Amino acid sequence: MLKNLEKRIQENNGFAAKLLDIFIVVNLAFLALDVYIAHSINAFGHAAEWVPFYFSLFASILLVPTVLTGRKRWKNWFRIGIGWGSIVVGILGMLYHLNSHFFSDLTLKNLVYAAPFVAPLAFTGVGLLLLMNGMIYDSELEWAQWVVFLAGLGWCGNFLLSVLDHAQNGFFNTSEWLPVLTSAMAIGCLTTLFILPYKPSFLKFCVGVLGINMIVGFAGLLFHFAADLHAPGMKITDRFIYGAPLFAPLLFPNLSLLALLGIWRLPSAT
C-alpha cells in the first residue's frame, strides 16, 4: 500500500497539482507569521504556543524542494510526514484554544472572547490538501471535488471567524456584516457545487461570488489596517498586535483562490 502511495505521489506532477503545492507552501509560511502575531498577544505565555510557529516555518522550508525540483522518494516522505503533522497540530490547537475558557464555562461570551477555536484548523486543512494532492491525480474528477470540498470547509471556518471576531465589538459598524453575508454565500455555492451536478452557468455564478469575496477581503484588510493605525493610546506595534487582526481578511482571497482552482479543474476532469 505504501509503495503504491509513493508511486502515485511521484507520478502526480500535473500543472494543477503544482499550483496546489505552491498554495500549500505559501499558506504554511504565512501561518508562521500569523501565529507569531496572534500568540504575541500573551507573549507566548505557554511553551506549547511555539509549536505551530516552528512547525509551519520549517514545514514550508522543507516542502520547497518538492515544488522546485520534483518529487523524489525521500522528499515524498517529508510530504506525508508534514501532512499528518499539520493535521495533528491543527486538531490539538483547536482543543487547546477551546480549553482556554470555553470548556471551563460553556457560555456564548467565552466562545466569543476566548482564543478563536477554529483558527488552528487551518493547519488541518493544509495537511489534508497536502496528502490529497499526493494520492490523487489532478486530472481526475475526485481531485477537483476534494479541492472544492476542503475549500468549502475552509469557508465554514471563515464564516465562524467573521461572526465571532466582529461580535467582540457588537458589529459596531454595519459594514462588518458584509463578510458574514459573502462568506455564507460562498459556503452555499460550494456546497451546491459539491452535492449537485454542476452546470456551466452555475460555475460562472460561483466564480462571481468568489470574486466578490476577494474584493471584500482586500477591502477588509484596508479597514483593519486603518483601524489599527489610528487606535488611540498605544505604541504602533501594539496597535497591530492587540487591535483588529490585520491578516484575517486575507482568508477571503486565499480561500477564493483555492476554490477557483477546484472549479477550474471540474469541467476538464475525468
N, C-alpha and C positions, 0 to 999 in steps of 0.2 A: 504493500500500500504506500509506504513512504517513498519507494523508488518510483512508483507511478506518479506521485505528487511532485517529486523533484523533476521528472521528465516533463510534466505539464508546465511547471514553472519555467523551465529553461526554454521551452518552445513558445511560450506566450509572450511574444515580442512585438505585438501589433502596435500601431500608432496610438490608438485609443488607450491601450494599456500603459504606454509610455507617458501619455498625458496624465493618467490617473496616478502613476508613480510620482511624477513631478508634483502633483497636487498634494499627495501624501507627505512628501518630504518638506514642502513649504509649510504645510499645516503643522507638522511636528516641530519644525524650527520656530514657528510663530508661537506655538503653545509654550515654549520655554520663556519667551518674553512675557506672554500673558500671565503665566503662573507666577513669574517673578514679581510683576506689578501687583497682582491680586494678593499674594501672600506677604507682600511688604506692608500691608495694612496693619498686621500684627507683628511685623518684624520677624517673620518665620518663627513664631513662638514655640512651635513644636518641631522637633528634628525631622519628623516624617514629612513635613511640608516641603522639604528639599527634594524628596524622591521624584515627583513629577517634573520638577525643573531639570534635574540632571538627566533623567530618563529621556525626556524629549530632546534635550540638547545633544546628547551622544547618539541617540537613535537616528536623528536626522543626518548626522555626520556619517554614520555607518551605512546609511541607505544610499548616499550619493553615488558611490562606485557602481551600485547595481543599476542606476539610471544612466550613467555616463558611459560605462564600459561593457554593458551586457551582464547576463546572469550566469556566473559560474556556480559550481556546486557549493563551495564554502560560503559564497555570498547569499545563496538561497536559504541556507540555514540561519543566516543573520535575519533575513526577511521573516522567516517563520517564527524565530525567537522574539523578534521585535514585535511582530503582530500579536502573539499571545501575551507578551509582556505589557503591551499597550492596553489590551483588553482588561487584564488584571488590575493595572494601575487605575484605569477608569472606574471599575466597579468598586475597588477599595476606597478610592477617593470619594465616590458618591456616599458610601456608608460612613466615611469619616466626616463628611460635611453634614450629613443628617444627624449624626451622633452629637454634633456640637451643641445643639439646643433642641431640635425638633423631637428627637426620641425621648428626651427627658421630660418634655411638656408638650404634648401634641396639641398645639394651638395654631391658628392661622397666622397670628402675629409672629410666632417663632419661625414659621415656614417662610414668611416674607423677609424677615430681618436676619435670619441665620445665613451662614455661608451658602451660596447657590448650589443646591444639591445636584442639579442636572449638568453643571459646568464640567465636572470631571469626565462625564460620559463622552466628551469629545475625544478623549483618548481611546475609549472603547470603539467608537465609530471608525476612527482612523485605523485601529488594529484590524477590525473586520474588513475594511476596504483592502488593506494590505494582503490579508490572507486570501480573500476572494479573488483579487487580481492575479494571484499566482496559481489558482486552482481552476479557473475557467477562462477559456479563450475569449478575447474581446470581440470576436466575430460571431459569437453565439448570442442568441436572444436572452439567455439566462444572465449573461454578464450585464447587459443593459438593464434588465429588470432588477438585478441586485443593486446596481448603482442608483436607480430611481427609488428603490425601497429604502436603502440606507440614507439617501438624501432626504426622503420623507420623514424618517425617524429624527434626523438632524433638525428638520423644520419643526417637529413637535417640541424638541428641546428648546429651540429658539423662541417658539411661541411662549413657553412657560417662563423663560428668562425675561422676555419682553414684559409679560404681565407682572412678574414678581419684582423686577427692578423698578419699573415705573410705579408700582403700588407703594414703594417705600416713601414716595413724596405725594401719594394720593392722586396721581395723574394730574398734577398741578397745572400743567399745560395740556390743553385738549389735543394738541398735535401728538402727544405721547400715545394716543390710542391708534395712530396710523400704523406703526409697525405691528401692533397686535392684529389689526384687521388684515394687513397684507400677508403676514406670515400664516394666518388662518386660511387665507385664500390659496397660498402655496401648498399647504397641507391637503386641502380639498382637491386641488388639481392633481397632485402626485398620487394621492390615494385612488382617485378615479382612474388615473392612467395605469396604475399597477393592477387594479382589480378587473377593469373592463377592457374589451378590445379597443385599441386606440384608433383614432381617425386623424387624417392629416389636418383637418380644420381644428380639432381639439388640441393637437400638438402645437399649432400656431398660437392658440389661446394660452396654453401653458407657458410658452416662450414669452408671450406678452406679460403674463403675471410675474414671471421670474425677472423680466426686465424692469418692471415697476419696483420689485423688491430690491434690485440692485441700486436703483436711484434712491429709494428710501434709506438703504444702508449708508450710502455716501453722504446723504443729507444728515442722517443721524450722527455720523462721525463729525461733521462740521458743528452741529448743535452741541454735542458733548464737549468738543474742544472749546467752543466759545463759553460754555457754562463753567468749565474748569478754569479757563484762563481768567475769567472775571469773578471767580469766587473770592469773597472778602476774607481778610484776616488770616491768611495762611501763606507760607512760602510757596513759590511757584511749583516746586517738586511735590509738595504735599497736596497741592490742588489736584494734580493728576493721579495721585495715589488714593486719596480719600474722596475725591469727587466722583462725578459721573464716569462710569467705566469707559475709557476712551475708545478702546478697540472693540467693544461689544457690538456696535452696529455693523462692523465688517463681517459678522456672521451672515448677514443678508446677501452681499455679493458672493461670499465664499460658498455658501450652500446653493446659491443660484447657479454658479459655475459647475458645481458637482452635478446638480440635477440636469443642467443643459447637456453635459457630457453623456449622461444616460439617454436623454431624449434624442440626441444626435445619432446615437447608435441604434435606436429602436427600429427605424424603417429599414436599415440595411442589415440588421442581424438576422440570422437564420435559425 
